[in-house]
């Protein structure tokens, strides 16, 4: 997934984030069939390139004229290659669709949409869905390429159909072990290797019966969850699913806060006084591709938050250790802010200024001191002030009675457009 076909032709000048190139890049995906599978027009353009950057598996069929080099490591060094060759036409080879978990996304982000041209091939994901007979619209794509396998956890639910982008030949076994450990041992697994090529292969099985330690490195894993299995936690996960030392926003109060924070794909959260990270983790569970900056003075708490993020299979948890007033000044602008600790007028004011228009700030207080700061902010800025009271039925001798939790004062404020 990390190689591609990128060519800089002399016909124009591309520019992105301060870089000025002598040519306009062309990013082209290559299918498993290699160079021979490219349209004749693209092969002709490739033959006229000065420099080709390609993984060894894409070297067969390359024309003799261009100079050929390996992909640099790290990937970001490719921009140094381009800068060092401003007068050359350069081609990079990538797998499948460069804009779907491929090199093209990084290149376009750096050079801008007008600074390059992208020509995709059919991706391995599309090939996999076709082989399995699964409509793409009904599949969820998960990548563990360069990411922890725990990221699969947040995608699991009964009857789910998942297309998993693998890291290497050991990925199916790692996925099978995780599925079995999470109550999805009956899930059907389909390893589809070298899709669209002459070496195409398929291995089928179940997670709890998987015995293949290694498969070909280039493959997609299809996962079909059974009708019965653990149901996702919903908006807010149970308190028992978080490792904590008692500093935890309890589930009912957390659900109320999340409903107002309104997570959405790609959203950015500041979780100030994050404690065990429950609000940040639940926010990320409901905000695919989101980022949550967990700010806390206690590194041990941040370590707990990191561990809870792994347990719940979310990425984007960013621990920030230190005093909130000092740390938040350097953080990216948030779409939502939760203040569960470290309440102060300075922190509240800074969060209000930083919030994007339409963003939401939610603060919780359980002490009189924190509540007084919050009430003053409410009187100054407006918003909704609510007292949350939750009681659980607990045994009292041979009967049951209501046992209250500490009441929570909640302030919700929206930044106007």
N, C-alpha and C positions, 0 to 999 in steps of 0.2 A: 504493500500500500504506500510505500514511501518513495517510489521511483516514478518518473513521468517523462513526458516529452514536451519540452519547452523550447520554443525557438524565437530568437530575436532577429528579425529581418530588417534590412537597411531601409525599408520603405518609410519609416517614421521614427519619432522620438518618444519614448515612454518616460514618464516621470512619476515618482512616488516618494512621498515623505523625504524630500531633500535629495533623492537620487536622480541623476539625469543620465539616461542611457542614450546611446547613439541609435538604438533600434527598438522596434516595438515587439515585445515577446509574444510568441504563440505557444500556448500550452495544449498539448495533445495527449489524450489517454490512449494507451495501447492495451488491447485485449490479450488473452492468454495465447492467442495464435501468433503474437509477435509482430515484427515489422511487416511480414507478408500479409497480415490481415488489415493493414492500413489502406485507405483509398489511394488510388494511383496518384491523385493530385498531391496528397500529403507526402507520399514517398518521393515524388519529384522535388518537393520543397526541401525535404530532409537531405536529399543528395546535394543540394546547393548550400548547406550550412557549413560554416567554418569549424564549429566546435560542437560535439555531442557529449552530453553528460548522461550516462546510462548505467544501470545495474548490469552485472554480467549476463543475467538471463535474457536480456534484451539485445545482446550484441549480435546474435545470429541474424543475418539478413541486412545488416547496416551497410550502406554504400561505402566504398573504399575512400572516397574523397575527404570527408570531414575528420578532424582530429577527435579522438574519443577518450574521455576520462571517466573515472568513477565518481559517484555521488560523494560530496564532502560530508564529513561528520564533525560537528553537528550539522543538521540540515540548513540552519540559518546561514552557514558559510557559503551557500549557493549565491547569495547576493554579493559576496566578495568576489566570487568567480565572475559574475556579470560586470562588476565595477572594474575588475582587472582586465577585462576584454571589451572595452567600449566600442572598438572598431570592428568587432567580429560578430557574425551572426551565430547565435548559440541555440542549441536544441537540448531539451531535457525530456527524458522518457519517464512517464508515470503510469501506474496501473489503473485501468478502467476509467471511471469518471473522475477527473482530477478535482472536481468540486464537491465530491462526496467522500469525506474522510481521506482526501488525497492532498497532494502537494499543491494543487491549483489554488486551494483556499488561502494558503499562506502567501503565495505569490501575488494573488489579486489583492490581498490585504495590504501588502507592502507597496505594490506598484499602482494600485487603484484600478477600478473597473475599466477605465479608458486607456490604461497603460499596457494592456495585454489582450490577447484573444484566446479564448478557451474552446477547444474542440474535443468533446468527450467521446469515449467509447462506451459500449455497454458494460456496466459495472458487474463485479462478481456477485453483488447483492441481487441484481436483477436476474442474473443467470440462476442463482440459487433459488429464488422465488419461483422461477419458471420450472426448474427441475422438480420442485416439491409440489407445484400446483397451488401455491399460496398467493392470493392477490396481495400485491405490495401494500395496498392501502390498509390491509388488515394486519400488517406485520409491524413490529417495533424493532428498530435497529439499535444494537448496543455494541460498543467497541471496547475491547480489552487490549487493543493494540497500544502499547505504551501506557496502559492504565491498569489498575488493580482488578483482578477478577471479581472482587467484591462488588464492583459496579453492576454486576448482573442482578444483585439482590433486589434492587428497587424496581426492576422490570417484571418480577415474578408475580403471577396471579393465575387463578384457574382459567384454563382454556387459552392462555397466552400463546402467541406464535412469535418467536423471536429469531432474528437473524443476527448472529454474533460474529463480529469481526475479530479474528484470532490474532494472538501475538506470535505464536510459533507452533511447532508440531506437538508441543505438550499442552496446548490450550484445551483440547477436548477433555482430557483427563482432569485438569484443574476445574473446568466447568462442571463435570460430572460429580466430582467430590463436593463442590459447593451445593449443587442441586440436591444431592442426597442429604446433606447436612441441614438443608433448609426445608425438608419435608416434601421435596419434589423428586424423589428417587424414581418414580414411575414415569417421569418425563421422557418422551421420545427424543433421541438425538440423531441428527443426520450430518455427517461430515462430508462436505462436497469440495473436493480438491481439484486444482488446475482446471477450473471451469472454463469450458469453451476451447480447451486445448486438446492435443492428441493424447495426453496422459491423464485425461479427466478420470476421476475415481470417486466412489461413494462408499461410505461406511455407515451403517445404521445400527442402532441399539438403544438401550435405556440407560439412564444415568446410574442407577444402582447396579447395573450389570456391565458397565463399560470396562473393557479390558485392554484397550489400545493405548499403551503408554506414549507412543509417538505416531504421528501421521505426517503427510507432507506439509511443509511449512505454509504453503500458499493454499488456504482453504477458507471457507465460510461454514459456520456451524448453525444449522437449523435446530431450534428447540421448540418442541410442542408440549406445553404443560397439560396435565390431565384435567378432567372435569372437577375432580376433588383435590384440594390442596389448601395450604394456609392462605387465608384471605388477607390482602394488604391492610395496613393499619388505618387507612383513611387519612383525614386531615391531620390528626394528632396521634402519635404513637403512644402506647401504654407507658406509664411511668416506669414499670418494671423492665422495659426494654432498654433503658438508659443506665449505664454505670454512673452513680452519683454519690455524693456525700451528704445528701439532704438539700443542697442548694440547687433546687430544680423547680422550674415553673410547672406546676401540676397540670395534668392533662386537660381538665375542663377549662382552666384559665388560659392554658396554652392554645386550645382550640378557639377560644374567643379572640385571642390576640391574632392568631393566624387568619381568621376570617376577615379581620380588618386590615392586616398587613397585605393581604391579597397577592400572594406569590403568583408569578407568571413566568413563562420561559425566558431565560436570560436575565431575570431580575437580580438586582444587587441589594443585599441587606447588610446593615450594620446591626450586630447583636452586642449591645454594650452591657458589660457586666454579665457575660455569657454563662458563667458557672459551668455546668456540665454540657452546655451546648445544645440543649433540647430544642429550643426555639429555632436556632440556626439549622439544625439537622432537619427538623420538620419542614422548615421553609424550603430547603433544598429538595426534599422529597416531593414537594409540590411545585417546584420551579426548575424544570429541566434546563440544563446549561447555566443555571444560576450560580451566583457567588455570594457567600456569606462570610463577612469579616467578623470573627468572634473576638471581641476585645475584653481582656480580663487582666488583672494584676498578678494573678496566680498561675504560674506555669503548669502546676499540677492539674488545675482545672482545665486548662487548654489541652493538656495531654488527654484528659478524659474526653473532652469534646472531639478530639481527633479520633480516638478509639470508637466513640459512639457513631461518628460519621461512617467509619469503615463497617461497623456492625450493620448499619442501615443501608449500606451500599450507595451512599451519595458521594459525589465529588464536588469540589468548589468550596470546601470548608477551609477558610484561611485564618489561622490563629494569629492574634496580634497581642503581644504581651506588653503591659505597661499601663500607665495612667491614661484613662480614656480622654481627658481633656487634651493631653499632649499627643496622643496617637491618632485620633480621628482626623486631625488637620491634614494628614498626608494620604488619607484613603480616597479611593475613587468615589464620585458622587453616588449616593444611594437612591434607590427607588422606594425603600422602606427602612425604617429605623425602629428597633425595639430596645428599650432601656429597662433592664431588669435589675440592674445594680449600678453603683457609682452615680446615683442621681445628684445632679447639681444644676444650678441655673446656667452655668457656663456650658456644660455638656448639652443641655436642652437647646440653648440658643444656637450653638454651633451646628447641631443636627438639623434644626429648622432652616438655617441658612443653606446648608449643604444639600438638603433634599431636592430632588428634581421636582419641577412643577407637577402637581397631581399626586405626588408621593404622600405616604402616610407615616406618621410617628405614633407609636403605641408605647406607653410607659406603664409599668406596674409598681405599686408600692405596698409593702406589708408593714412598714414601721411608721410611727407618727412623724418622725423626722423627714423621711422621704416623701411622705404624703403632703407635708406642709410645703415642700419645694414644688411638688407637682400641682397643688392647688393654686399656688401663686402663678405658675405658668399658665394654667387654665384660665385664671382671671385676666391675665394679660393678653392671651392669644385666642381664647375661645376653644371650641371643640367640644367633645362629649366626655363627661366625667361620670363613671359608673362604679358602683360597689358590687363586687362579685362575692357571693357567699355560697359555699358548697358544703353539703353534709352527706355523710355516708352512713348507711345502716350497719351497725356493728352489734355483736352480741353484748347483752347486759344480763349476766346471770343466765337464766333459761329463756330469756326474751331478747328482744332487739331494741335498740334505741338509736337516735341520730347523733353522730359524732361529727362536729363541725371542724373543717379546716380553717386555718387563719384566713380572715377575709382579705381580699385583694382589691385595692383601689386602682381602677384602670382609666387612663386618660388617652383619648384618641384624637389626633389632630391631623387634618389634611392641608397640604400646601396648595393654595389656589394657583390656577394657571397664570 
